[in-house]
Amino acid sequence: MSRRPGGLIGDWAEAQRRQQQTQVIQQREAERRLLAYERDRQRTQERDANRSHRQYREAEALRRTAQIDAEVDALRGLLVAGCRTPAFRISALARPEQLEPFNPGALAHPVPMPRLDQFQQQSSGWTLGSGHRAQAEREAHARYTEAWQAASAAEAQRQQQLAAYRQQYDRWAAEQLAGVRAHNSGLTELAAALRTGDAEAAVEYFSAALYASTAWPEALPRQVAAAYDPAARQLVLDWELPGYAVVPEASAVQYLPSTDQDKVKPRRVTERRALYRDLLAQSMLLVVRELYAADEFGVLDSVVVNGFVDCHDPATGREARFFLSTVPAERSAFAGLRLEQVSAVDCLVSGLGGQLSGRPDQLTAVRPGRRPDEVGGGVVSHGGQGGGSDEDEPDLFAMDPIAFENLVAELFRAMGMEAVTTQRSGDGGVDVEALDPAPIRGGRIVVQVKRYRNTVPPTAVRDLYGTVQDKGANKGVLVTTASFGPGSYTFANGKPLELVPGADLVELLHQYGLRGRLGGGAPAQRGPEPGSGSGSGPAAPSADHNVLGMSWSGSVALDVCALVCTGNRVLSEEHFVFYNNPRTPDGSVRARAHAEPDKAALEVSFDALPEAADRLVLVAAINPDVDPHADLAGFTDAHIRLLSAGGEELGRLEVSDGRAGETALVLGSFRHRSNGDWDFVIGGKGYRGGLEDLLGEYGVEVA
């Protein structure tokens, strides 16, 4: 029996409905599984991230614990490690007779001379008649002649500057070589004086031995006051000991996952006190060991060491000195000791009959032995902040190089930093290493010391920058008894470098309670303040001068500079006027304080410019100290106001706008015409490499 059509349609609809329900169920099941998968994946990721975070924090806690353990191990093994270091010898103070070779930089390369065929080739592709060809050849020859004359003049200028630079280098080299030979000759005299038992020579030599010793970690102080008794052949000294804080207060660091924090486990007080007391005993024995090991001339029969710490007196709150140990050590008794195997405290107290504070952490003092001021004669101190009259100020020029480096290191310590002098060999161009504890501006500092009388060459600043990069330091400081030229200040600008000329050094020494003078007291040339107008040269410009007031739109911070040139070559580094060289030697061009609406200003006495000068070039460069990432895109609507000496505006000179990516710009130049006038020619050439690139084209050495 056949089914009715309506029944078939109903069956088909029911099948469709069931199929749709199945699809919905399957879709929901798929979505449920996808959500379950995503939840599982997220849990897995979170679990992995938590595991990684926990592993990192646990590893960091272990690293900090290992660092603490290493510090403690170094303190416990101070004496053993110190006994393995080489003995100091006077030969370590000798300086090699090797000087920096003559390096004229770009001046070493002759100016390329033009060739006639270069000018003839310019018309080689033309189809010309004989008359036109002859005219073109004459014009090409005229251009060649003009280019050849210009190149010849530039080459003559280069040779003149090269000869002058060579003469300057030869003078510098002769002075340096004479200084090295005088220093080495002084070492010979020092050795002879030591053999005769000279007291001053003995104190200077053994003080240098303690400062140059490699047995002392950088964290430990090096301050000594000493005197030598020739009759008793005894050296008496006060030596600074490390403070209680040198012993880590923590014993370990543990990570607590439940709170996601580190727990610092404190070291037991008894353990910390015992470790500190043992460290003091090791320090005292190591001083004696270093002195006897350095006695290559056999001038010591005994030494007396008084160990002290300088800190605030808990009773008064004032700075005070506490003697925590003293030891008299006869050579005969000390020679029989095997320091690598002794108990430092027992050896000091029982073996040598010394004294050691029972509670040095509480500044319980002992009675010191013989003091340096009880010996008679002069007491030489290193590292302290002793006073004295002006007549007692040491001459920095005459100071022994080692003593000068020690003085610079002490200056850094007085400024609140940790500082030590480096070894005499293998120091990588570093004389002093300092550590500034300031949290933001601080870090590791490498210091080079130049005891010069003439201007420090820019190559020394360049070498310091290379050392900063090689050592991974935060900053480099170049300290000298002399001065720096514009090339040095330009190269240092925007880099982690600081230049300290002689006059600034003397001022810093006096500011921090130290002593020093430059020769007979005449100040060295100081690094001038930007726009100060201070320095050598005429006291003021002539009344017949002009003021160039510079203005521009935008907030970009600029340094406006001037170069006194012959053609495109500056007469000398001193004829580059900028923030650290605010005037030329003759005072014809100088920086000055600007007045509204100007943002920078220069004074120029055009009639007083050097006879050789035919161009005054004005340039502007980004000030990297304000914004190291800025460019000249914000330098717009710029002009120069030409003012009379009385301030009357004589005219306005338009200059080009800056461009994005450029950081230095030639604004324009005043050019000396045959009729005696100085006409302004607009510039516009920009430089992406900043002031350094610009100056290189004008012969100013900045690297």
DOKEVO-661561 format. One record per residue (C-alpha): residue in three letters; x negated, y negated, z negated. Coordinates in steps of 0.001 Angstrom, whole numbers, padded with zeros to 6 digits, always signed. Example, Ala and Ser with C-alpha at 12.3 -4.5 7.8 and 13.67 -1.06 7.14 Angstrom:
<rs>
ALA-012300+004500-007800/SER-013670+001060-007140/
</rs>
This chain:
<rs>
MET+000000+000000+000000/SER-001578-003263+001119/ARG-002032-006245-001226/ARG-000390-009509-000639/PRO-002506-012434+000603/GLY-001793-014387-002537/GLY-003250-011626-004662/LEU-006441-011573-002651/ILE-006851-015322-003032/GLY-006346-015060-006797/ASP-008994-012332-007069/TRP-011426-014454-005089/ALA-010799-017504-007309/GLU-011275-015427-010427/ALA-014559-014118-009074/GLN-015677-017655-008305/ARG-014730-018797-011797/ARG-016640-015959-013407/GLN-019650-016661-011199/GLN-019617-020329-012230/GLN-019394-019366-015890/THR-022324-017015-015439/GLN-024331-019786-013796/VAL-023515-022195-016603/ILE-024502-019600-019179/GLN-027737-018906-017318/GLN-028495-022626-017006/ARG-027887-023201-020717/GLU-030063-020180-021524/ALA-032815-021559-019298/GLU-032557-024973-020996/ARG-032632-023308-024397/ARG-035721-021342-023451/LEU-037360-024481-022034/LEU-036656-026404-025235/ALA-037979-023488-027276/TYR-041089-023424-025100/GLU-041610-027162-025453/ARG-041178-026934-029236/ASP-043662-024050-029394/ARG-046120-025932-027161/GLN-045804-029087-029254/ARG-046298-027085-032461/THR-049337-025435-030913/GLN-050763-028785-029861/GLU-050129-030289-033266/ARG-051621-027220-034910/ASP-054684-027404-032650/ALA-054994-031162-033236/ASN-054697-030690-036985/ARG-057244-027900-036844/SER-059638-030046-034790/HIS-059143-033016-037114/ARG-059725-030838-040143/GLN-062828-029274-038616/TYR-064185-032730-037749/ARG-063535-034104-041230/GLU-065029-031005-042836/ALA-068088-031252-040584/GLU-068424-034961-041391/ALA-068244-034199-045115/LEU-070925-031535-044666/ARG-073066-033991-042701/ARG-072806-036624-045423/THR-073616-033999-048040/ALA-076637-032873-046010/GLN-077745-036497-045716/ILE-077525-036929-049488/ASP-079436-033690-050014/ALA-082112-034860-047567/GLU-082482-038165-049426/VAL-082849-036341-052733/ASP-085328-033858-051246/ALA-087408-036759-049914/LEU-087477-038353-053375/ARG-088414-035075-055050/GLY-091159-034433-052490/LEU-092584-037970-052364/LEU-095921-037067-053932/VAL-096432-033872-051937/ALA-095599-035591-048654/GLY-097769-038569-049550/CYS-100784-036381-050223/ARG-100570-035084-046657/THR-100884-038510-045033/PRO-104287-039611-043716/ALA-106479-041799-045875/PHE-106684-045482-045021/ARG-109905-046683-043389/ILE-111135-050166-042591/SER-111355-049128-038939/ALA-107540-049081-038928/LEU-107649-052871-039177/ALA-109799-053242-036049/ARG-108120-054636-032971/PRO-108971-053528-029430/GLU-110397-056044-026995/GLN-107590-055394-024556/LEU-105472-058288-023407/GLU-102340-058500-021355/PRO-103474-058643-017712/PHE-102921-061716-015619/ASN-099448-061470-014090/PRO-098436-064512-012032/GLY-095137-062962-010979/ALA-093705-064514-007830/LEU-096727-066810-007497/ALA-098797-063785-006495/HIS-096924-063482-003195/PRO-097936-065849-000369/VAL-095226-067830+001352/PRO-094241-066031+004598/MET-095407-068062+007593/PRO-093057-068396+010579/ARG-093909-066951+013999/LEU-093317-068776+017268/ASP-091561-065788+018814/GLN-088893-065967+016098/PHE-087838-069376+017413/GLN-088216-068471+021067/GLN-085975-065427+020609/GLN-083121-067691+019632/SER-082724-068737+023301/SER-083902-065509+024969/GLY-080351-064380+025793/TRP-079348-067558+027594/THR-079139-067884+031369/LEU-080670-071295+031954/GLY-082201-073221+034756/SER-085880-074033+034698/GLY-085281-077521+033320/HIS-082998-076331+030569/ARG-085369-073481+029772/ALA-088292-075860+029374/GLN-086185-078092+027124/ALA-085162-075086+025014/GLU-088791-074014+024703/ARG-089816-077500+023595/GLU-087045-077538+020995/ALA-088004-074064+019795/HIS-091636-075141+019489/ALA-090590-078262+017576/ARG-088513-076165+015155/TYR-091425-073767+014768/THR-093831-076623+014057/GLU-091486-078081+011445/ALA-091001-074676+009777/TRP-094747-073990+009869/GLN-095532-077321+008218/ALA-092919-076717+005516/ALA-094233-073201+004874/SER-097827-074486+004770/ALA-096851-077135+002236/ALA-095039-074528+000122/GLU-098057-072214+000328/ALA-100398-075020-000731/GLN-098064-075755-003639/ARG-098027-072053-004570/GLN-101812-071842-004519/GLN-102040-074977-006657/GLN-099583-073580-009209/LEU-101315-070193-009119/ALA-104675-071803-009825/ALA-103197-073830-012691/TYR-101519-070751-014136/ARG-104764-068818-013818/GLN-106628-071533-015690/GLN-103979-071453-018414/TYR-104242-067668-018637/ASP-108058-067778-018740/ARG-107944-070280-021602/TRP-105414-068128-023436/ALA-107400-064932-022791/ALA-110634-066523-023968/GLU-108957-067716-027156/GLN-107339-064344-027795/LEU-110554-062455-027141/ALA-112444-064823-029410/GLY-109794-064255-032079/VAL-110036-060473-031746/ARG-113811-060563-031939/ALA-113709-062921-034898/HIS-111245-060594-036612/ASN-113400-057533-035978/SER-116486-059448-037060/GLY-114616-060374-040211/LEU-114002-056668-040858/THR-117744-056070-040645/GLU-118273-058853-043170/LEU-115504-057391-045336/ALA-117209-054002-045320/ALA-120517-055595-046290/ALA-118825-057536-049089/LEU-117164-054353-050348/ARG-120513-052576-050547/THR-121827-055374-052748/GLY-118795-055160-055041/ASP-117262-058496-054073/ALA-114038-058869-056095/GLU-112013-060780-053491/ALA-112986-058349-050749/ALA-112005-055381-052923/VAL-108581-056812-053699/GLU-107849-057699-050065/TYR-108993-054312-048795/PHE-107086-052165-051281/SER-103959-054328-050972/ALA-104095-053787-047217/ALA-104532-050057-047821/LEU-101349-049918-049892/TYR-099347-051971-047400/ALA-100551-049982-044383/SER-100067-046630-046081/THR-097751-044220-044298/ALA-097035-042367-047539/TRP-094217-044699-048579/PRO-090676-044402-047194/GLU-089200-047608-045847/ALA-086647-047736-048662/LEU-089340-048157-051318/PRO-090737-051614-052142/ARG-094344-052719-051623/GLN-095198-055611-053909/VAL-098576-055850-055602/ALA-100653-058237-057672/ALA-104262-057116-058132/ALA-107678-058081-059504/TYR-111068-056341-059404/ASP-113586-056143-062240/PRO-117022-055697-060601/ALA-118774-054999-063903/ALA-116431-052131-064793/ARG-115864-051218-061121/GLN-112191-051166-061970/LEU-109167-052223-059914/VAL-106202-053476-061948/LEU-102828-053951-060319/ASP-099133-054450-060960/TRP-097050-052388-058506/GLU-093315-052655-057886/LEU-091380-049437-058473/PRO-088065-048476-056852/GLY-084886-049333-058729/TYR-082429-046825-060180/ALA-080071-047302-057221/VAL-082510-045474-054924/VAL-081304-042173-056429/PRO-077961-041243-054803/GLU-075066-041456-057224/ALA-073141-038830-055255/SER-074061-035158-055154/ALA-071723-033991-052400/VAL-068743-034969-050255/GLN-065743-032645-049942/TYR-062820-033005-047555/LEU-059356-032476-049059/PRO-056875-031399-046352/SER-053872-031918-048622/THR-054457-035677-048786/ASP-056626-036064-045676/GLN-059254-037847-047776/ASP-062865-037314-048784/LYS-063691-036595-052380/VAL-067118-037782-053490/LYS-068529-035599-056209/PRO-070678-037647-058597/ARG-074126-036473-059552/ARG-074507-035523-063177/VAL-075886-038450-065147/THR-078602-036308-066744/GLU-079708-035034-063341/ARG-079827-038522-061858/ARG-081821-039905-064796/ALA-084309-037017-064645/LEU-084719-037433-060902/TYR-085345-041172-061254/ARG-087894-040689-064013/ASP-089699-038068-061941/LEU-089685-040419-058933/LEU-091363-043169-060974/ALA-094063-040761-062101/GLN-094623-039623-058513/SER-094881-043253-057366/MET-097512-044064-059989/LEU-099612-041024-059097/LEU-099278-041738-055388/VAL-100577-045295-055836/VAL-103657-043968-057587/ARG-104123-041315-054915/GLU-103882-043896-052096/LEU-106453-046164-053764/TYR-109054-043462-054328/ALA-108447-041980-050859/ALA-109074-045387-049279/ASP-112291-045996-051249/GLU-114652-045175-048381/PHE-117251-047556-049828/GLY-117310-046018-053319/VAL-116507-049182-055280/LEU-113949-047690-057710/ASP-114774-045880-060920/SER-111295-046394-062391/VAL-107945-047994-061695/VAL-105147-049281-063915/VAL-101646-049317-062449/ASN-098722-051048-064164/GLY-095386-050153-062587/PHE-092525-052654-062830/VAL-089065-053432-061495/ASP-087588-056880-060951/CYS-083889-057066-061756/HIS-081343-058928-063848/ASP-081766-058633-067593/PRO-078510-057112-068948/ALA-078854-059250-072062/THR-079274-062637-070349/GLY-078195-062082-066751/ARG-081410-063727-065578/GLU-084033-062283-063278/ALA-086677-060504-065345/ARG-089582-058092-064937/PHE-089581-054758-066756/PHE-092663-052540-066957/LEU-091513-048926-066868/SER-094871-047162-066591/THR-098615-047659-066884/VAL-101547-045383-066246/PRO-105337-045736-066567/ALA-107001-043280-064180/GLU-110721-042539-064247/ARG-112040-041232-060929/SER-113663-038241-062604/ALA-110406-037193-064296/PHE-108248-037852-061248/ALA-110526-035976-058860/GLY-109826-032686-060648/LEU-106062-032873-060159/ARG-104175-030845-057559/LEU-101322-033271-057034/GLU-099354-030998-054698/GLN-098742-028579-057560/VAL-098411-030765-060657/SER-095313-031801-062566/ALA-095460-035543-061969/VAL-094167-036563-065412/ASP-096451-034148-067289/CYS-099455-035113-065166/LEU-098903-038826-065702/VAL-098282-038641-069439/SER-100341-035651-070600/GLY-102946-035246-067871/LEU-103921-038918-067489/GLY-102686-040387-070769/GLY-100272-042788-069149/GLN-096917-044074-070365/LEU-093500-043583-068786/SER-090238-045077-069985/GLY-087977-042536-071646/ARG-084852-044235-070254/PRO-085972-046169-067173/ASP-082378-046270-065909/GLN-081576-048458-068924/LEU-084715-050600-068387/THR-086378-049363-071565/ALA-089812-050938-071110/VAL-093302-049752-072050/ARG-096291-051855-073020/PRO-098380-052370-069868/GLY-102080-051645-069817/ARG-104705-054080-068663/ARG-103109-056773-066507/PRO-104643-058411-063423/ASP-104678-061859-065048/GLU-106742-060410-067898/VAL-109585-059439-065583/GLY-110812-062945-064886/GLY-111330-064578-061525/GLY-108586-064843-058972/VAL-105505-062658-058832/VAL-104247-061946-055334/SER-100517-061280-054992/HIS-098699-059837-052019/GLY-094962-059597-051780/GLY-094074-061965-054627/GLN-092730-065498-054424/GLY-095582-067279-056106/GLY-095764-071018-056199/GLY-098705-073342-055868/SER-099735-076875-054942/ASP-099971-078097-051382/GLU-103740-077762-051584/ASP-103277-074039-052317/GLU-101088-073467-049268/PRO-102784-070794-047122/ASP-103639-071815-043570/LEU-101634-069508-041309/PHE-104143-070004-038502/ALA-107010-068815-040708/MET-105085-066005-042394/ASP-106128-062425-041750/PRO-103739-060896-039171/ILE-102745-058102-041541/ALA-102041-060583-044318/PHE-100051-062724-041877/GLU-097891-059761-040871/ASN-097383-058893-044527/LEU-096315-062483-045186/VAL-093740-062320-042381/ALA-092438-059014-043768/GLU-092138-060586-047215/LEU-090199-063489-045697/PHE-087629-061037-044330/ARG-087412-059347-047732/ALA-086904-062721-049400/MET-084036-063328-046986/GLY-082277-060243-048356/MET-083450-057619-045867/GLU-085512-054490-046093/ALA-088786-055000-044205/VAL-092096-053174-043818/THR-095129-053631-041617/THR-095829-050891-039103/GLN-098920-048770-038615/ARG-101794-050386-036831/SER-101657-047924-033955/GLY-098738-046417-032133/ASP-096371-049136-033320/GLY-094848-049544-029881/GLY-095293-053321-029900/VAL-093652-053767-033308/ASP-095473-055497-036172/VAL-092632-055552-038703/GLU-089432-053536-038909/ALA-086515-054998-040851/LEU-083019-053873-041753/ASP-080319-056502-042249/PRO-077574-055002-044487/ALA-074921-057485-043293/PRO-071923-055420-042095/ILE-071253-057247-038800/ARG-074278-059256-037727/GLY-076824-056956-039353/GLY-078650-053854-038250/ARG-082165-052880-037270/ILE-084535-055709-036341/VAL-087927-055364-034649/VAL-090361-058214-035219/GLN-093459-059194-033269/VAL-095951-061589-034821/LYS-098156-063857-032659/ARG-100798-065901-034492/TYR-101419-068240-031536/ARG-102448-071867-031225/ASN-101206-072354-027657/THR-097721-071889-026245/VAL-096542-068284-026289/PRO-096142-067080-022674/PRO-092697-065914-021469/THR-094139-062450-020848/ALA-094337-061927-024610/VAL-090596-062609-024906/ARG-089887-060261-022014/ASP-091977-057529-023662/LEU-090094-058005-026930/TYR-086788-057531-025112/GLY-088109-054293-023619/THR-089132-053141-027097/VAL-085654-053925-028471/GLN-084143-051751-025753/ASP-086683-048937-026147/LYS-086272-048825-029925/GLY-082480-049114-029832/ALA-082680-052097-032210/ASN-079898-054610-032808/LYS-082167-057617-032518/GLY-085715-058725-031780/VAL-087526-061628-033473/LEU-090751-063219-032212/VAL-092584-065175-034924/THR-095546-067388-034032/THR-097729-070132-035431/ALA-097498-071883-032053/SER-094528-072859-029866/PHE-092444-071564-026962/GLY-091916-072992-023514/PRO-088636-073432-021623/GLY-089144-070153-019765/SER-089175-068262-023036/TYR-086019-069939-024350/THR-084251-069426-021032/PHE-085048-065719-020944/ALA-083960-065287-024582/ASN-080675-067102-024016/GLY-077737-064705-024278/LYS-079920-061787-025392/PRO-080340-060314-028909/LEU-083575-062262-029350/GLU-084625-065013-031754/LEU-087718-067175-031358/VAL-089333-068675-034479/PRO-091997-071310-033682/GLY-094638-072349-036172/ALA-092878-075332-037725/ASP-089698-073314-038260/LEU-091759-070546-039833/VAL-093348-072926-042344/GLU-089933-074350-043202/LEU-088523-070867-043776/LEU-091478-069888-045950/HIS-090959-072895-048200/GLN-087196-072381-048250/TYR-087623-068869-049648/GLY-090360-069652-052154/LEU-093347-068531-050057/ARG-096366-070515-048973/GLY-098071-071402-045723/ARG-099230-074324-043620/LEU-100417-074838-040054/GLY-104051-075923-040020/GLY-104534-079328-041566/GLY-100817-079712-042020/ALA-099934-081061-038587/PRO-096726-079385-037595/ALA-096507-077183-034566/GLN-093975-077922-031901/ARG-090615-076775-033136/GLY-087930-075195-031103/PRO-085728-078282-030614/GLU-082051-078280-031282/PRO-079821-078573-028241/GLY-079337-082155-027271/SER-081317-083424-030221/GLY-083810-085310-028142/SER-086528-084436-030628/GLY-089981-083260-029693/SER-093234-084688-028427/GLY-093416-087515-025944/PRO-092251-091118-025867/ALA-089951-092189-028638/ALA-087293-093510-026289/PRO-086644-093974-022572/SER-087285-097303-020970/ALA-084537-099878-020940/ASP-084287-099414-017175/HIS-082600-096044-017181/ASN-079330-094499-016109/VAL-076963-092168-017883/LEU-075450-089231-015994/GLY-072179-088238-017672/MET-070793-084859-016631/SER-067058-084065-016744/TRP-064904-081171-015565/SER-061481-079615-016093/GLY-060920-076303-017792/SER-062143-074949-021108/VAL-065280-073234-019808/ALA-068357-074004-021955/LEU-071392-075059-019907/ASP-075029-075987-020344/VAL-075966-078865-018029/CYS-079669-078901-017130/ALA-082080-080834-014904/LEU-085210-079878-012959/VAL-087832-082388-011813/CYS-089098-080934-008544/THR-091320-081316-005548/GLY-089168-079838-002830/ASN-087598-076710-004298/ARG-090333-076084-006895/VAL-090222-077482-010424/LEU-093334-079447-011370/SER-093881-077337-014504/GLU-091862-075518-017148/GLU-091926-078707-019234/HIS-090078-080462-016392/PHE-087044-078204-016858/VAL-084745-080086-019259/PHE-082239-077937-021119/TYR-080988-077193-024648/ASN-084362-075966-025960/ASN-086507-078479-024028/PRO-084515-081701-024339/ARG-086934-083929-022390/THR-089801-083965-019929/PRO-093324-084654-021254/ASP-093181-088283-020099/GLY-089612-088791-021341/SER-088312-089836-017927/VAL-085518-087244-018144/ARG-083903-086279-021403/ALA-080739-084813-022843/ARG-078535-087073-024925/ALA-075328-086894-026921/HIS-072320-087408-024681/ALA-069389-089701-025253/GLU-065783-089279-024125/PRO-064631-088582-021476/ASP-067913-086804-020632/LYS-068693-083252-021773/ALA-072477-083491-021248/ALA-074969-086245-020536/LEU-078536-086891-019385/GLU-080717-090006-019400/VAL-082914-090595-016336/SER-085520-093286-015715/PHE-085862-092865-011950/ASP-088751-095339-011666/ALA-090659-093439-014371/LEU-090385-090007-012745/PRO-093752-088416-011894/GLU-095280-089597-008622/ALA-095249-086032-007279/ALA-091499-085687-007896/ASP-089217-086166-004917/ARG-086113-084426-006235/LEU-084075-084300-009461/VAL-081855-081225-009388/LEU-078787-080996-011658/VAL-077432-077541-012518/ALA-074751-076076-014779/ALA-074582-072595-016289/ILE-072174-070665-018477/ASN-073048-070795-022169/PRO-073116-067064-023043/ASP-073084-067781-026785/VAL-069550-069152-026458/ASP-068159-066570-024030/PRO-070539-064019-022474/HIS-067812-062842-020077/ALA-066848-066244-018666/ASP-067501-067372-015125/LEU-067207-070650-013216/ALA-063662-070044-011961/GLY-062521-072513-014627/PHE-064998-075203-013487/THR-062817-077568-011434/ASP-062282-081314-010809/ALA-065923-081900-011708/HIS-067752-085182-011251/ILE-070752-087107-012559/ARG-070387-090651-013863/LEU-073410-092816-013041/LEU-073781-095321-015889/SER-076148-098197-016547/ALA-078286-098347-019679/GLY-075565-100515-021227/GLY-072801-098002-020471/GLU-071308-099726-017412/GLU-069932-097238-014892/LEU-071717-097780-011573/GLY-070053-095005-009611/ARG-068791-091447-009535/LEU-070457-088522-007803/GLU-068239-085606-006813/VAL-069579-082059-007195/SER-068327-078687-005994/ASP-065940-076509-007965/GLY-067119-073184-009379/ARG-066133-069785-008072/ALA-065085-066551-009718/GLY-067954-064203-010509/GLU-070566-066981-010498/THR-072194-068061-013756/ALA-074589-070798-012582/LEU-074223-073579-010005/VAL-076385-076269-008391/LEU-074334-079420-008880/GLY-076479-081544-006599/SER-079783-083380-006428/PHE-081114-086923-006343/ARG-083645-087156-003506/HIS-086354-089785-003175/ARG-086158-091543+000172/SER-088978-093341+001982/ASN-087491-096731+001083/GLY-087769-095888-002626/ASP-084081-095166-003216/TRP-082744-092042-004887/ASP-079718-090676-003019/PHE-077413-088004-004373/VAL-076814-084916-002237/ILE-073999-082613-003318/GLY-074935-078988-004074/GLY-072580-076061-004380/LYS-074784-072991-004281/GLY-073654-070531-006965/TYR-075426-067626-008664/ARG-073913-064472-010109/GLY-077041-063749-012161/GLY-076729-066916-014225/LEU-079385-069454-015051/GLU-082178-066889-014688/ASP-081432-066273-011007/LEU-081102-069979-010315/LEU-084366-070892-012009/GLY-086238-068151-010174/GLU-085687-070035-006914/TYR-087296-073124-008439/GLY-090387-071343-009769/VAL-089444-071240-013477/GLU-090619-067956-014981/VAL-087960-066454-017242/ALA-088998-062797-017207/
</rs>
